[in-house]
Amino acid sequence: MSGDIRVEIARTFDQLTQVFALRGIVYVGEQNCPFGEEFDGNDLSGATHLLAYIGREPVGAIRMRYFAGFAK
């Protein structure tokens, strides 16, 4: 496995599945975030998902939501 890190916008169903799996492992599984708070219905509308890889392995994910004049 290469040590190079790359980040891509999740555009395919496979990439979104990887995003959701990573978020489920980290936030729901490890940090005990309630499922309904982490997956709140905003994932498929008005959000951009970034997926980080080391080599071919997905290792991180971020969801960005856009508001008037800022993103979070």
mmCIF file as Biopython writes it, N, C-alpha, C and O atoms, coordinates in Angstrom:
data_model
#
loop_
_atom_site.group_PDB
_atom_site.id
_atom_site.type_symbol
_atom_site.label_atom_id
_atom_site.label_alt_id
_atom_site.label_comp_id
_atom_site.label_asym_id
_atom_site.label_entity_id
_atom_site.label_seq_id
_atom_site.pdbx_PDB_ins_code
_atom_site.Cartn_x
_atom_site.Cartn_y
_atom_site.Cartn_z
_atom_site.occupancy
_atom_site.B_iso_or_equiv
_atom_site.auth_seq_id
_atom_site.auth_asym_id
_atom_site.pdbx_PDB_model_num
ATOM 1   N N  . MET A ? 1  ? 0.846   -1.178 0.000  1.0 0.0 1  A 1 
ATOM 2   C CA . MET A ? 1  ? 0.000   0.000  0.000  1.0 0.0 1  A 1 
ATOM 3   C C  . MET A ? 1  ? 0.889   1.238  0.000  1.0 0.0 1  A 1 
ATOM 4   O O  . MET A ? 1  ? 1.804   1.373  0.813  1.0 0.0 1  A 1 
ATOM 5   N N  . SER A ? 2  ? 0.599   2.120  -0.918 1.0 0.0 2  A 1 
ATOM 6   C CA . SER A ? 2  ? 1.339   3.370  -1.025 1.0 0.0 2  A 1 
ATOM 7   C C  . SER A ? 2  ? 0.979   4.284  0.138  1.0 0.0 2  A 1 
ATOM 8   O O  . SER A ? 2  ? -0.143  4.228  0.641  1.0 0.0 2  A 1 
ATOM 9   N N  . GLY A ? 3  ? 1.917   5.128  0.572  1.0 0.0 3  A 1 
ATOM 10  C CA . GLY A ? 3  ? 1.658   6.077  1.643  1.0 0.0 3  A 1 
ATOM 11  C C  . GLY A ? 3  ? 1.073   7.381  1.154  1.0 0.0 3  A 1 
ATOM 12  O O  . GLY A ? 3  ? 0.828   8.286  1.952  1.0 0.0 3  A 1 
ATOM 13  N N  . ASP A ? 4  ? 0.841   7.496  -0.157 1.0 0.0 4  A 1 
ATOM 14  C CA . ASP A ? 4  ? 0.293   8.725  -0.718 1.0 0.0 4  A 1 
ATOM 15  C C  . ASP A ? 4  ? -1.180  8.871  -0.357 1.0 0.0 4  A 1 
ATOM 16  O O  . ASP A ? 4  ? -1.970  7.940  -0.509 1.0 0.0 4  A 1 
ATOM 17  N N  . ILE A ? 5  ? -1.530  10.066 0.127  1.0 0.0 5  A 1 
ATOM 18  C CA . ILE A ? 5  ? -2.920  10.362 0.477  1.0 0.0 5  A 1 
ATOM 19  C C  . ILE A ? 5  ? -3.522  11.192 -0.639 1.0 0.0 5  A 1 
ATOM 20  O O  . ILE A ? 5  ? -2.904  12.138 -1.128 1.0 0.0 5  A 1 
ATOM 21  N N  . ARG A ? 6  ? -4.736  10.830 -1.040 1.0 0.0 6  A 1 
ATOM 22  C CA . ARG A ? 6  ? -5.456  11.657 -2.006 1.0 0.0 6  A 1 
ATOM 23  C C  . ARG A ? 6  ? -6.890  11.825 -1.520 1.0 0.0 6  A 1 
ATOM 24  O O  . ARG A ? 6  ? -7.420  10.980 -0.798 1.0 0.0 6  A 1 
ATOM 25  N N  . VAL A ? 7  ? -7.502  12.920 -1.924 1.0 0.0 7  A 1 
ATOM 26  C CA . VAL A ? 7  ? -8.879  13.218 -1.543 1.0 0.0 7  A 1 
ATOM 27  C C  . VAL A ? 7  ? -9.680  13.447 -2.808 1.0 0.0 7  A 1 
ATOM 28  O O  . VAL A ? 7  ? -9.248  14.164 -3.711 1.0 0.0 7  A 1 
ATOM 29  N N  . GLU A ? 8  ? -10.866 12.822 -2.865 1.0 0.0 8  A 1 
ATOM 30  C CA . GLU A ? 8  ? -11.743 12.950 -4.026 1.0 0.0 8  A 1 
ATOM 31  C C  . GLU A ? 8  ? -13.138 13.320 -3.570 1.0 0.0 8  A 1 
ATOM 32  O O  . GLU A ? 8  ? -13.537 13.011 -2.447 1.0 0.0 8  A 1 
ATOM 33  N N  . ILE A ? 9  ? -13.873 13.980 -4.440 1.0 0.0 9  A 1 
ATOM 34  C CA . ILE A ? 9  ? -15.302 14.171 -4.205 1.0 0.0 9  A 1 
ATOM 35  C C  . ILE A ? 9  ? -15.976 12.840 -4.488 1.0 0.0 9  A 1 
ATOM 36  O O  . ILE A ? 9  ? -15.732 12.224 -5.524 1.0 0.0 9  A 1 
ATOM 37  N N  . ALA A ? 10 ? -16.825 12.395 -3.568 1.0 0.0 10 A 1 
ATOM 38  C CA . ALA A ? 10 ? -17.548 11.137 -3.761 1.0 0.0 10 A 1 
ATOM 39  C C  . ALA A ? 10 ? -18.644 11.380 -4.796 1.0 0.0 10 A 1 
ATOM 40  O O  . ALA A ? 10 ? -19.576 12.151 -4.565 1.0 0.0 10 A 1 
ATOM 41  N N  . ARG A ? 11 ? -18.516 10.710 -5.938 1.0 0.0 11 A 1 
ATOM 42  C CA . ARG A ? 11 ? -19.457 10.914 -7.040 1.0 0.0 11 A 1 
ATOM 43  C C  . ARG A ? 11 ? -20.222 9.657  -7.419 1.0 0.0 11 A 1 
ATOM 44  O O  . ARG A ? 11 ? -21.255 9.734  -8.085 1.0 0.0 11 A 1 
ATOM 45  N N  . THR A ? 12 ? -19.726 8.504  -7.000 1.0 0.0 12 A 1 
ATOM 46  C CA . THR A ? 12 ? -20.371 7.249  -7.395 1.0 0.0 12 A 1 
ATOM 47  C C  . THR A ? 12 ? -21.060 6.610  -6.191 1.0 0.0 12 A 1 
ATOM 48  O O  . THR A ? 12 ? -20.797 6.967  -5.042 1.0 0.0 12 A 1 
ATOM 49  N N  . PHE A ? 13 ? -21.940 5.664  -6.479 1.0 0.0 13 A 1 
ATOM 50  C CA . PHE A ? 13 ? -22.606 4.931  -5.409 1.0 0.0 13 A 1 
ATOM 51  C C  . PHE A ? 13 ? -21.585 4.195  -4.542 1.0 0.0 13 A 1 
ATOM 52  O O  . PHE A ? 13 ? -21.714 4.176  -3.318 1.0 0.0 13 A 1 
ATOM 53  N N  . ASP A ? 14 ? -20.576 3.593  -5.163 1.0 0.0 14 A 1 
ATOM 54  C CA . ASP A ? 14 ? -19.535 2.889  -4.404 1.0 0.0 14 A 1 
ATOM 55  C C  . ASP A ? 14 ? -18.814 3.837  -3.448 1.0 0.0 14 A 1 
ATOM 56  O O  . ASP A ? 14 ? -18.549 3.483  -2.299 1.0 0.0 14 A 1 
ATOM 57  N N  . GLN A ? 15 ? -18.498 5.042  -3.922 1.0 0.0 15 A 1 
ATOM 58  C CA . GLN A ? 15 ? -17.821 6.007  -3.056 1.0 0.0 15 A 1 
ATOM 59  C C  . GLN A ? 15 ? -18.731 6.462  -1.916 1.0 0.0 15 A 1 
ATOM 60  O O  . GLN A ? 15 ? -18.268 6.594  -0.783 1.0 0.0 15 A 1 
ATOM 61  N N  . LEU A ? 16 ? -20.012 6.703  -2.188 1.0 0.0 16 A 1 
ATOM 62  C CA . LEU A ? 16 ? -20.928 7.088  -1.108 1.0 0.0 16 A 1 
ATOM 63  C C  . LEU A ? 16 ? -21.079 5.968  -0.084 1.0 0.0 16 A 1 
ATOM 64  O O  . LEU A ? 16 ? -21.195 6.233  1.112  1.0 0.0 16 A 1 
ATOM 65  N N  . THR A ? 17 ? -21.079 4.733  -0.540 1.0 0.0 17 A 1 
ATOM 66  C CA . THR A ? 17 ? -21.134 3.592  0.377  1.0 0.0 17 A 1 
ATOM 67  C C  . THR A ? 17 ? -19.908 3.577  1.281  1.0 0.0 17 A 1 
ATOM 68  O O  . THR A ? 17 ? -20.022 3.295  2.474  1.0 0.0 17 A 1 
ATOM 69  N N  . GLN A ? 18 ? -18.737 3.877  0.725  1.0 0.0 18 A 1 
ATOM 70  C CA . GLN A ? 18 ? -17.521 3.954  1.529  1.0 0.0 18 A 1 
ATOM 71  C C  . GLN A ? 18 ? -17.609 5.087  2.545  1.0 0.0 18 A 1 
ATOM 72  O O  . GLN A ? 18 ? -17.214 4.921  3.699  1.0 0.0 18 A 1 
ATOM 73  N N  . VAL A ? 19 ? -18.128 6.242  2.117  1.0 0.0 19 A 1 
ATOM 74  C CA . VAL A ? 19 ? -18.304 7.381  3.031  1.0 0.0 19 A 1 
ATOM 75  C C  . VAL A ? 19 ? -19.197 6.978  4.202  1.0 0.0 19 A 1 
ATOM 76  O O  . VAL A ? 19 ? -18.847 7.208  5.359  1.0 0.0 19 A 1 
ATOM 77  N N  . PHE A ? 20 ? -20.347 6.379  3.903  1.0 0.0 20 A 1 
ATOM 78  C CA . PHE A ? 20 ? -21.295 6.013  4.956  1.0 0.0 20 A 1 
ATOM 79  C C  . PHE A ? 20 ? -20.714 4.950  5.885  1.0 0.0 20 A 1 
ATOM 80  O O  . PHE A ? 20 ? -20.948 4.987  7.093  1.0 0.0 20 A 1 
ATOM 81  N N  . ALA A ? 21 ? -19.961 4.007  5.332  1.0 0.0 21 A 1 
ATOM 82  C CA . ALA A ? 21 ? -19.335 2.979  6.166  1.0 0.0 21 A 1 
ATOM 83  C C  . ALA A ? 21 ? -18.313 3.603  7.122  1.0 0.0 21 A 1 
ATOM 84  O O  . ALA A ? 21 ? -18.299 3.282  8.310  1.0 0.0 21 A 1 
ATOM 85  N N  . LEU A ? 22 ? -17.466 4.487  6.608  1.0 0.0 22 A 1 
ATOM 86  C CA . LEU A ? 22 ? -16.472 5.140  7.465  1.0 0.0 22 A 1 
ATOM 87  C C  . LEU A ? 22 ? -17.137 5.971  8.554  1.0 0.0 22 A 1 
ATOM 88  O O  . LEU A ? 22 ? -16.729 5.911  9.714  1.0 0.0 22 A 1 
ATOM 89  N N  . ARG A ? 23 ? -18.150 6.741  8.196  1.0 0.0 23 A 1 
ATOM 90  C CA . ARG A ? 23 ? -18.830 7.563  9.195  1.0 0.0 23 A 1 
ATOM 91  C C  . ARG A ? 23 ? -19.536 6.694  10.235 1.0 0.0 23 A 1 
ATOM 92  O O  . ARG A ? 23 ? -19.557 7.034  11.418 1.0 0.0 23 A 1 
ATOM 93  N N  . GLY A ? 24 ? -20.106 5.591  9.803  1.0 0.0 24 A 1 
ATOM 94  C CA . GLY A ? 24 ? -20.736 4.681  10.755 1.0 0.0 24 A 1 
ATOM 95  C C  . GLY A ? 24 ? -19.736 4.080  11.731 1.0 0.0 24 A 1 
ATOM 96  O O  . GLY A ? 24 ? -20.011 3.988  12.927 1.0 0.0 24 A 1 
ATOM 97  N N  . ILE A ? 25 ? -18.588 3.675  11.229 1.0 0.0 25 A 1 
ATOM 98  C CA . ILE A ? 25 ? -17.546 3.099  12.084 1.0 0.0 25 A 1 
ATOM 99  C C  . ILE A ? 25 ? -17.051 4.119  13.093 1.0 0.0 25 A 1 
ATOM 100 O O  . ILE A ? 25 ? -16.978 3.832  14.288 1.0 0.0 25 A 1 
ATOM 101 N N  . VAL A ? 26 ? -16.709 5.319  12.612 1.0 0.0 26 A 1 
ATOM 102 C CA . VAL A ? 26 ? -16.084 6.321  13.477 1.0 0.0 26 A 1 
ATOM 103 C C  . VAL A ? 26 ? -17.090 6.983  14.408 1.0 0.0 26 A 1 
ATOM 104 O O  . VAL A ? 26 ? -16.915 6.959  15.626 1.0 0.0 26 A 1 
ATOM 105 N N  . TYR A ? 27 ? -18.134 7.568  13.851 1.0 0.0 27 A 1 
ATOM 106 C CA . TYR A ? 27 ? -19.024 8.388  14.669 1.0 0.0 27 A 1 
ATOM 107 C C  . TYR A ? 27 ? -20.033 7.559  15.459 1.0 0.0 27 A 1 
ATOM 108 O O  . TYR A ? 27 ? -20.227 7.788  16.653 1.0 0.0 27 A 1 
ATOM 109 N N  . VAL A ? 28 ? -20.671 6.604  14.801 1.0 0.0 28 A 1 
ATOM 110 C CA . VAL A ? 28 ? -21.669 5.791  15.505 1.0 0.0 28 A 1 
ATOM 111 C C  . VAL A ? 28 ? -20.987 4.728  16.360 1.0 0.0 28 A 1 
ATOM 112 O O  . VAL A ? 28 ? -21.325 4.560  17.532 1.0 0.0 28 A 1 
ATOM 113 N N  . GLY A ? 29 ? -20.032 4.014  15.778 1.0 0.0 29 A 1 
ATOM 114 C CA . GLY A ? 29 ? -19.388 2.916  16.487 1.0 0.0 29 A 1 
ATOM 115 C C  . GLY A ? 29 ? -18.392 3.331  17.543 1.0 0.0 29 A 1 
ATOM 116 O O  . GLY A ? 29 ? -18.466 2.867  18.681 1.0 0.0 29 A 1 
ATOM 117 N N  . GLU A ? 30 ? -17.446 4.213  17.181 1.0 0.0 30 A 1 
ATOM 118 C CA . GLU A ? 30 ? -16.370 4.565  18.105 1.0 0.0 30 A 1 
ATOM 119 C C  . GLU A ? 30 ? -16.722 5.728  19.027 1.0 0.0 30 A 1 
ATOM 120 O O  . GLU A ? 30 ? -16.304 5.751  20.184 1.0 0.0 30 A 1 
ATOM 121 N N  . GLN A ? 31 ? -17.494 6.698  18.516 1.0 0.0 31 A 1 
ATOM 122 C CA . GLN A ? 31 ? -17.775 7.897  19.319 1.0 0.0 31 A 1 
ATOM 123 C C  . GLN A ? 31 ? -19.185 7.906  19.899 1.0 0.0 31 A 1 
ATOM 124 O O  . GLN A ? 31 ? -19.596 8.884  20.523 1.0 0.0 31 A 1 
ATOM 125 N N  . ASN A ? 32 ? -19.928 6.813  19.692 1.0 0.0 32 A 1 
ATOM 126 C CA . ASN A ? 32 ? -21.271 6.642  20.245 1.0 0.0 32 A 1 
ATOM 127 C C  . ASN A ? 32 ? -22.247 7.759  19.874 1.0 0.0 32 A 1 
ATOM 128 O O  . ASN A ? 32 ? -23.146 8.085  20.649 1.0 0.0 32 A 1 
ATOM 129 N N  . CYS A ? 33 ? -22.068 8.344  18.686 1.0 0.0 33 A 1 
ATOM 130 C CA . CYS A ? 33 ? -23.016 9.340  18.187 1.0 0.0 33 A 1 
ATOM 131 C C  . CYS A ? 33 ? -24.290 8.601  17.794 1.0 0.0 33 A 1 
ATOM 132 O O  . CYS A ? 33 ? -24.217 7.584  17.104 1.0 0.0 33 A 1 
ATOM 133 N N  . PRO A ? 34 ? -25.445 9.083  18.214 1.0 0.0 34 A 1 
ATOM 134 C CA . PRO A ? 34 ? -26.689 8.415  17.797 1.0 0.0 34 A 1 
ATOM 135 C C  . PRO A ? 34 ? -26.820 8.392  16.272 1.0 0.0 34 A 1 
ATOM 136 O O  . PRO A ? 34 ? -26.502 9.370  15.595 1.0 0.0 34 A 1 
ATOM 137 N N  . PHE A ? 35 ? -27.285 7.282  15.754 1.0 0.0 35 A 1 
ATOM 138 C CA . PHE A ? 35 ? -27.412 7.099  14.313 1.0 0.0 35 A 1 
ATOM 139 C C  . PHE A ? 35 ? -28.211 8.238  13.680 1.0 0.0 35 A 1 
ATOM 140 O O  . PHE A ? 35 ? -27.825 8.757  12.632 1.0 0.0 35 A 1 
ATOM 141 N N  . GLY A ? 36 ? -29.313 8.627  14.305 1.0 0.0 36 A 1 
ATOM 142 C CA . GLY A ? 36 ? -30.179 9.673  13.774 1.0 0.0 36 A 1 
ATOM 143 C C  . GLY A ? 36 ? -29.545 11.040 13.724 1.0 0.0 36 A 1 
ATOM 144 O O  . GLY A ? 36 ? -29.987 11.896 12.958 1.0 0.0 36 A 1 
ATOM 145 N N  . GLU A ? 37 ? -28.513 11.270 14.527 1.0 0.0 37 A 1 
ATOM 146 C CA . GLU A ? 37 ? -27.788 12.539 14.462 1.0 0.0 37 A 1 
ATOM 147 C C  . GLU A ? 37 ? -26.737 12.524 13.366 1.0 0.0 37 A 1 
ATOM 148 O O  . GLU A ? 37 ? -26.530 13.530 12.689 1.0 0.0 37 A 1 
ATOM 149 N N  . GLU A ? 38 ? -26.074 11.394 13.188 1.0 0.0 38 A 1 
ATOM 150 C CA . GLU A ? 38 ? -25.031 11.312 12.166 1.0 0.0 38 A 1 
ATOM 151 C C  . GLU A ? 38 ? -25.633 11.221 10.768 1.0 0.0 38 A 1 
ATOM 152 O O  . GLU A ? 38 ? -25.137 11.855 9.837  1.0 0.0 38 A 1 
ATOM 153 N N  . PHE A ? 39 ? -26.678 10.453 10.619 1.0 0.0 39 A 1 
ATOM 154 C CA . PHE A ? 39 ? -27.338 10.283 9.330  1.0 0.0 39 A 1 
ATOM 155 C C  . PHE A ? 39 ? -28.715 10.937 9.433  1.0 0.0 39 A 1 
ATOM 156 O O  . PHE A ? 39 ? -29.704 10.295 9.789  1.0 0.0 39 A 1 
ATOM 157 N N  . ASP A ? 40 ? -28.750 12.234 9.111  1.0 0.0 40 A 1 
ATOM 158 C CA . ASP A ? 40 ? -29.916 13.049 9.406  1.0 0.0 40 A 1 
ATOM 159 C C  . ASP A ? 40 ? -30.771 13.401 8.204  1.0 0.0 40 A 1 
ATOM 160 O O  . ASP A ? 40 ? -31.628 14.278 8.299  1.0 0.0 40 A 1 
ATOM 161 N N  . GLY A ? 41 ? -30.562 12.745 7.087  1.0 0.0 41 A 1 
ATOM 162 C CA . GLY A ? 41 ? -31.372 13.016 5.910  1.0 0.0 41 A 1 
ATOM 163 C C  . GLY A ? 41 ? -30.792 14.075 4.992  1.0 0.0 41 A 1 
ATOM 164 O O  . GLY A ? 41 ? -31.355 14.319 3.925  1.0 0.0 41 A 1 
ATOM 165 N N  . ASN A ? 42 ? -29.702 14.707 5.357  1.0 0.0 42 A 1 
ATOM 166 C CA . ASN A ? 42 ? -29.095 15.738 4.524  1.0 0.0 42 A 1 
ATOM 167 C C  . ASN A ? 42 ? -27.959 15.203 3.656  1.0 0.0 42 A 1 
ATOM 168 O O  . ASN A ? 42 ? -27.293 15.970 2.960  1.0 0.0 42 A 1 
ATOM 169 N N  . ASP A ? 43 ? -27.741 13.912 3.694  1.0 0.0 43 A 1 
ATOM 170 C CA . ASP A ? 43 ? -26.600 13.333 2.985  1.0 0.0 43 A 1 
ATOM 171 C C  . ASP A ? 43 ? -26.755 13.334 1.474  1.0 0.0 43 A 1 
ATOM 172 O O  . ASP A ? 43 ? -25.764 13.454 0.754  1.0 0.0 43 A 1 
ATOM 173 N N  . LEU A ? 44 ? -27.967 13.204 0.985  1.0 0.0 44 A 1 
ATOM 174 C CA . LEU A ? 44 ? -28.170 13.095 -0.458 1.0 0.0 44 A 1 
ATOM 175 C C  . LEU A ? 44 ? -28.716 14.367 -1.083 1.0 0.0 44 A 1 
ATOM 176 O O  . LEU A ? 44 ? -28.967 14.416 -2.287 1.0 0.0 44 A 1 
ATOM 177 N N  . SER A ? 45 ? -28.899 15.396 -0.265 1.0 0.0 45 A 1 
ATOM 178 C CA . SER A ? 45 ? -29.366 16.671 -0.818 1.0 0.0 45 A 1 
ATOM 179 C C  . SER A ? 45 ? -28.628 17.806 -0.132 1.0 0.0 45 A 1 
ATOM 180 O O  . SER A ? 45 ? -28.645 17.921 1.094  1.0 0.0 45 A 1 
ATOM 181 N N  . GLY A ? 46 ? -27.991 18.626 -0.915 1.0 0.0 46 A 1 
ATOM 182 C CA . GLY A ? 46 ? -27.332 19.798 -0.369 1.0 0.0 46 A 1 
ATOM 183 C C  . GLY A ? 46 ? -26.027 19.526 0.364  1.0 0.0 46 A 1 
ATOM 184 O O  . GLY A ? 46 ? -25.590 20.357 1.161  1.0 0.0 46 A 1 
ATOM 185 N N  . ALA A ? 47 ? -25.394 18.384 0.115  1.0 0.0 47 A 1 
ATOM 186 C CA . ALA A ? 47 ? -24.125 18.072 0.780  1.0 0.0 47 A 1 
ATOM 187 C C  . ALA A ? 47 ? -23.120 17.564 -0.248 1.0 0.0 47 A 1 
ATOM 188 O O  . ALA A ? 47 ? -23.480 16.940 -1.246 1.0 0.0 47 A 1 
ATOM 189 N N  . THR A ? 48 ? -21.863 17.848 0.026  1.0 0.0 48 A 1 
ATOM 190 C CA . THR A ? 48 ? -20.763 17.291 -0.756 1.0 0.0 48 A 1 
ATOM 191 C C  . THR A ? 48 ? -19.954 16.405 0.171  1.0 0.0 48 A 1 
ATOM 192 O O  . THR A ? 48 ? -19.634 16.798 1.293  1.0 0.0 48 A 1 
ATOM 193 N N  . HIS A ? 49 ? -19.627 15.217 -0.290 1.0 0.0 49 A 1 
ATOM 194 C CA . HIS A ? 49 ? -18.849 14.271 0.501  1.0 0.0 49 A 1 
ATOM 195 C C  . HIS A ? 49 ? -17.452 14.162 -0.086 1.0 0.0 49 A 1 
ATOM 196 O O  . HIS A ? 49 ? -17.287 13.961 -1.289 1.0 0.0 49 A 1 
ATOM 197 N N  . LEU A ? 50 ? -16.450 14.297 0.769  1.0 0.0 50 A 1 
ATOM 198 C CA . LEU A ? 50 ? -15.066 14.097 0.361  1.0 0.0 50 A 1 
ATOM 199 C C  . LEU A ? 50 ? -14.583 12.783 0.951  1.0 0.0 50 A 1 
ATOM 200 O O  . LEU A ? 50 ? -14.895 12.450 2.094  1.0 0.0 50 A 1 
ATOM 201 N N  . LEU A ? 51 ? -13.828 12.048 0.168  1.0 0.0 51 A 1 
ATOM 202 C CA . LEU A ? 51 ? -13.340 10.732 0.578  1.0 0.0 51 A 1 
ATOM 203 C C  . LEU A ? 51 ? -11.827 10.720 0.445  1.0 0.0 51 A 1 
ATOM 204 O O  . LEU A ? 51 ? -11.291 11.006 -0.626 1.0 0.0 51 A 1 
ATOM 205 N N  . ALA A ? 52 ? -11.132 10.389 1.538  1.0 0.0 52 A 1 
ATOM 206 C CA . ALA A ? 52 ? -9.669  10.319 1.548  1.0 0.0 52 A 1 
ATOM 207 C C  . ALA A ? 52 ? -9.231  8.870  1.405  1.0 0.0 52 A 1 
ATOM 208 O O  . ALA A ? 52 ? -9.835  7.962  1.977  1.0 0.0 52 A 1 
ATOM 209 N N  . TYR A ? 53 ? -8.178  8.671  0.637  1.0 0.0 53 A 1 
ATOM 210 C CA . TYR A ? 53 ? -7.610  7.347  0.401  1.0 0.0 53 A 1 
ATOM 211 C C  . TYR A ? 53 ? -6.128  7.355  0.717  1.0 0.0 53 A 1 
ATOM 212 O O  . TYR A ? 53 ? -5.446  8.364  0.535  1.0 0.0 53 A 1 
ATOM 213 N N  . ILE A ? 54 ? -5.639  6.228  1.189  1.0 0.0 54 A 1 
ATOM 214 C CA . ILE A ? 54 ? -4.213  5.918  1.179  1.0 0.0 54 A 1 
ATOM 215 C C  . ILE A ? 54 ? -4.089  4.738  0.232  1.0 0.0 54 A 1 
ATOM 216 O O  . ILE A ? 54 ? -4.586  3.644  0.502  1.0 0.0 54 A 1 
ATOM 217 N N  . GLY A ? 55 ? -3.423  4.981  -0.873 1.0 0.0 55 A 1 
ATOM 218 C CA . GLY A ? 55 ? -3.423  3.975  -1.924 1.0 0.0 55 A 1 
ATOM 219 C C  . GLY A ? 55 ? -4.843  3.802  -2.432 1.0 0.0 55 A 1 
ATOM 220 O O  . GLY A ? 55 ? -5.477  4.772  -2.847 1.0 0.0 55 A 1 
ATOM 221 N N  . ARG A ? 56 ? -5.351  2.572  -2.405 1.0 0.0 56 A 1 
ATOM 222 C CA . ARG A ? 56 ? -6.726  2.303  -2.845 1.0 0.0 56 A 1 
ATOM 223 C C  . ARG A ? 56 ? -7.697  2.171  -1.678 1.0 0.0 56 A 1 
ATOM 224 O O  . ARG A ? 56 ? -8.892  1.967  -1.890 1.0 0.0 56 A 1 
ATOM 225 N N  . GLU A ? 57 ? -7.203  2.284  -0.463 1.0 0.0 57 A 1 
ATOM 226 C CA . GLU A ? 57 ? -8.017  2.052  0.740  1.0 0.0 57 A 1 
ATOM 227 C C  . GLU A ? 57 ? -8.652  3.358  1.227  1.0 0.0 57 A 1 
ATOM 228 O O  . GLU A ? 57 ? -7.941  4.337  1.451  1.0 0.0 57 A 1 
ATOM 229 N N  . PRO A ? 58 ? -9.995  3.389  1.397  1.0 0.0 58 A 1 
ATOM 230 C CA . PRO A ? 58 ? -10.632 4.582  1.954  1.0 0.0 58 A 1 
ATOM 231 C C  . PRO A ? 58 ? -10.306 4.693  3.445  1.0 0.0 58 A 1 
ATOM 232 O O  . PRO A ? 58 ? -10.454 3.725  4.191  1.0 0.0 58 A 1 
ATOM 233 N N  . VAL A ? 59 ? -9.859  5.881  3.874  1.0 0.0 59 A 1 
ATOM 234 C CA . VAL A ? 59 ? -9.426  6.050  5.266  1.0 0.0 59 A 1 
ATOM 235 C C  . VAL A ? 59 ? -10.077 7.236  5.975  1.0 0.0 59 A 1 
ATOM 236 O O  . VAL A ? 59 ? -9.898  7.395  7.182  1.0 0.0 59 A 1 
ATOM 237 N N  . GLY A ? 60 ? -10.824 8.066  5.259  1.0 0.0 60 A 1 
ATOM 238 C CA . GLY A ? 60 ? -11.446 9.216  5.905  1.0 0.0 60 A 1 
ATOM 239 C C  . GLY A ? 60 ? -12.540 9.802  5.044  1.0 0.0 60 A 1 
ATOM 240 O O  . GLY A ? 60 ? -12.530 9.658  3.822  1.0 0.0 60 A 1 
ATOM 241 N N  . ALA A ? 61 ? -13.491 10.469 5.694  1.0 0.0 61 A 1 
ATOM 242 C CA . ALA A ? 61 ? -14.608 11.071 4.975  1.0 0.0 61 A 1 
ATOM 243 C C  . ALA A ? 61 ? -15.062 12.338 5.681  1.0 0.0 61 A 1 
ATOM 244 O O  . ALA A ? 61 ? -14.987 12.451 6.905  1.0 0.0 61 A 1 
ATOM 245 N N  . ILE A ? 62 ? -15.533 13.286 4.884  1.0 0.0 62 A 1 
ATOM 246 C CA . ILE A ? 62 ? -16.062 14.546 5.398  1.0 0.0 62 A 1 
ATOM 247 C C  . ILE A ? 62 ? -17.338 14.865 4.628  1.0 0.0 62 A 1 
ATOM 248 O O  . ILE A ? 62 ? -17.402 14.674 3.414  1.0 0.0 62 A 1 
ATOM 249 N N  . ARG A ? 63 ? -18.345 15.347 5.335  1.0 0.0 63 A 1 
ATOM 250 C CA . ARG A ? 63 ? -19.554 15.854 4.694  1.0 0.0 63 A 1 
ATOM 251 C C  . ARG A ? 63 ? -19.564 17.361 4.857  1.0 0.0 63 A 1 
ATOM 252 O O  . ARG A ? 63 ? -19.417 17.873 5.967  1.0 0.0 63 A 1 
ATOM 253 N N  . MET A ? 64 ? -19.740 18.081 3.738  1.0 0.0 64 A 1 
ATOM 254 C CA . MET A ? 64 ? -19.848 19.533 3.780  1.0 0.0 64 A 1 
ATOM 255 C C  . MET A ? 64 ? -21.266 19.923 3.373  1.0 0.0 64 A 1 
ATOM 256 O O  . MET A ? 64 ? -21.776 19.482 2.344  1.0 0.0 64 A 1 
ATOM 257 N N  . ARG A ? 65 ? -21.891 20.758 4.202  1.0 0.0 65 A 1 
ATOM 258 C CA . ARG A ? 65 ? -23.214 21.301 3.881  1.0 0.0 65 A 1 
ATOM 259 C C  . ARG A ? 65 ? -23.078 22.793 3.693  1.0 0.0 65 A 1 
ATOM 260 O O  . ARG A ? 65 ? -22.301 23.454 4.383  1.0 0.0 65 A 1 
ATOM 261 N N  . TYR A ? 66 ? -23.841 23.315 2.752  1.0 0.0 66 A 1 
ATOM 262 C CA . TYR A ? 66 ? -23.735 24.718 2.363  1.0 0.0 66 A 1 
ATOM 263 C C  . TYR A ? 66 ? -24.918 25.520 2.894  1.0 0.0 66 A 1 
ATOM 264 O O  . TYR A ? 66 ? -26.070 25.087 2.844  1.0 0.0 66 A 1 
ATOM 265 N N  . PHE A ? 67 ? -24.596 26.684 3.396  1.0 0.0 67 A 1 
ATOM 266 C CA . PHE A ? 67 ? -25.585 27.612 3.918  1.0 0.0 67 A 1 
ATOM 267 C C  . PHE A ? 67 ? -25.330 28.969 3.282  1.0 0.0 67 A 1 
ATOM 268 O O  . PHE A ? 67 ? -24.403 29.102 2.483  1.0 0.0 67 A 1 
ATOM 269 N N  . ALA A ? 68 ? -26.112 29.961 3.608  1.0 0.0 68 A 1 
ATOM 270 C CA . ALA A ? 68 ? -25.932 31.300 3.038  1.0 0.0 68 A 1 
ATOM 271 C C  . ALA A ? 68 ? -24.577 31.872 3.463  1.0 0.0 68 A 1 
ATOM 272 O O  . ALA A ? 68 ? -24.415 32.322 4.597  1.0 0.0 68 A 1 
ATOM 273 N N  . GLY A ? 69 ? -23.621 31.852 2.560  1.0 0.0 69 A 1 
ATOM 274 C CA . GLY A ? 69 ? -22.335 32.474 2.825  1.0 0.0 69 A 1 
ATOM 275 C C  . GLY A ? 69 ? -21.306 31.642 3.555  1.0 0.0 69 A 1 
ATOM 276 O O  . GLY A ? 69 ? -20.205 32.131 3.806  1.0 0.0 69 A 1 
ATOM 277 N N  . PHE A ? 70 ? -21.615 30.394 3.909  1.0 0.0 70 A 1 
ATOM 278 C CA . PHE A ? 70 ? -20.617 29.560 4.587  1.0 0.0 70 A 1 
ATOM 279 C C  . PHE A ? 70 ? -20.957 28.079 4.395  1.0 0.0 70 A 1 
ATOM 280 O O  . PHE A ? 70 ? -22.061 27.728 3.978  1.0 0.0 70 A 1 
ATOM 281 N N  . ALA A ? 71 ? -20.000 27.240 4.703  1.0 0.0 71 A 1 
ATOM 282 C CA . ALA A ? 71 ? -20.186 25.789 4.673  1.0 0.0 71 A 1 
ATOM 283 C C  . ALA A ? 71 ? -19.736 25.228 6.006  1.0 0.0 71 A 1 
ATOM 284 O O  . ALA A ? 71 ? -18.867 25.793 6.671  1.0 0.0 71 A 1 
ATOM 285 N N  . LYS A ? 72 ? -20.330 24.120 6.389  1.0 0.0 72 A 1 
ATOM 286 C CA . LYS A ? 72 ? -19.895 23.454 7.617  1.0 0.0 72 A 1 
ATOM 287 C C  . LYS A ? 72 ? -19.945 21.956 7.449  1.0 0.0 72 A 1 
ATOM 288 O O  . LYS A ? 72 ? -19.614 21.219 8.378  1.0 0.0 72 A 1 
#
